[in-house]
Amino acid sequence: MIENNTMMITDDAGNEREVEILLTFENEDKTKKYVLFTDPTDEEGNVYAYSYNEDGSMDEVVDEEEWEMCQEVLGAFISEDDGE
């Protein structure tokens, strides 16, 4: 469930947590949608990347090429945001 810039996720232990959405985007050929988010309780400030579909199912990005693409998009987003 997405509300403002946050959403609720269920972790591997079955606990619901609220995370902060950094951005959402589609890949170049528009076959996959992605969400990048952080967990405000994570002191290391890790960024998590997941693909998702219309019914809300999410899968962690584990493919190295997909992860690199997500990092590039995040880098471009941060650079653009810093430039404003």
C-alpha positions as a printed NumPy array, in Angstrom:
array([[  0.   ,   0.   ,   0.   ],
       [  1.512,   3.334,  -1.098],
       [  0.611,   6.519,   0.725],
       [  2.429,   9.829,   0.169],
       [  6.082,   8.813,  -0.119],
       [  5.764,   5.781,   2.125],
       [  4.465,   2.257,   1.779],
       [  3.958,  -0.734,   4.028],
       [  5.911,  -3.901,   3.325],
       [  6.004,  -7.28 ,   5.031],
       [  9.515,  -8.507,   5.841],
       [ 10.75 , -12.1  ,   5.775],
       [  9.677, -12.573,   9.401],
       [  6.101, -11.51 ,   8.587],
       [  6.366,  -8.104,  10.265],
       [  4.867,  -5.038,   8.586],
       [  7.161,  -2.024,   8.269],
       [  6.755,   1.427,   6.82 ],
       [  9.455,   2.367,   4.308],
       [ 10.21 ,   5.596,   2.462],
       [  9.921,   5.536,  -1.332],
       [ 12.783,   7.282,  -3.123],
       [ 11.426,   6.811,  -6.637],
       [  9.526,   4.545,  -8.986],
       [ 10.279,   4.004, -12.668],
       [  9.929,   1.624, -15.622],
       [ 12.755,   0.025, -17.569],
       [ 13.473,   1.257, -21.117],
       [ 11.19 ,  -1.204, -22.887],
       [  8.471,  -0.669, -20.243],
       [  8.263,  -4.37 , -19.399],
       [  9.061,  -3.935, -15.688],
       [  8.319,  -1.386, -13.003],
       [ 10.668,  -0.69 , -10.116],
       [ 10.508,   0.952,  -6.712],
       [ 13.567,   2.102,  -4.781],
       [ 13.107,   2.7  ,  -1.073],
       [ 14.852,   3.065,   2.264],
       [ 13.945,   1.791,   5.709],
       [ 13.997,   4.689,   8.194],
       [ 14.989,   2.258,  10.976],
       [ 18.074,   1.106,   9.03 ],
       [ 20.994,   3.046,  10.491],
       [ 23.198,   2.225,   7.474],
       [ 20.825,   3.979,   5.055],
       [ 20.643,   1.083,   2.596],
       [ 18.616,   1.497,  -0.588],
       [ 16.414,  -1.439,  -1.594],
       [ 15.324,  -2.153,  -5.167],
       [ 12.256,  -4.208,  -6.037],
       [ 10.325,  -4.847,  -9.214],
       [  6.542,  -4.851,  -8.938],
       [  3.452,  -5.534, -11.011],
       [ -0.075,  -4.146, -11.158],
       [ -1.432,  -6.435,  -8.425],
       [  1.19 ,  -5.153,  -5.979],
       [  3.418,  -8.222,  -5.971],
       [  7.044,  -7.256,  -5.366],
       [ 10.274,  -9.136,  -6.043],
       [ 13.675,  -8.052,  -4.783],
       [ 16.096,  -7.119,  -7.561],
       [ 18.836,  -9.748,  -7.388],
       [ 19.997,  -9.763, -11.016],
       [ 23.296,  -7.869, -11.279],
       [ 22.342,  -6.083, -14.527],
       [ 18.992,  -4.985, -13.102],
       [ 20.665,  -3.776,  -9.894],
       [ 23.219,  -1.757, -11.915],
       [ 20.379,  -0.183, -13.925],
       [ 18.606,   0.754, -10.675],
       [ 21.823,   2.3  ,  -9.342],
       [ 22.239,   4.339, -12.537],
       [ 18.652,   5.613, -12.35 ],
       [ 19.091,   6.509,  -8.673],
       [ 22.377,   8.288,  -9.454],
       [ 20.719,  10.304, -12.226],
       [ 17.804,  11.143,  -9.93 ],
       [ 20.143,  12.333,  -7.172],
       [ 22.233,  14.38 ,  -9.635],
       [ 19.078,  15.976, -11.072],
       [ 17.718,  16.691,  -7.593],
       [ 21.036,  18.274,  -6.505],
       [ 21.019,  20.503,  -9.579],
       [ 17.717,  22.178,  -8.717]])
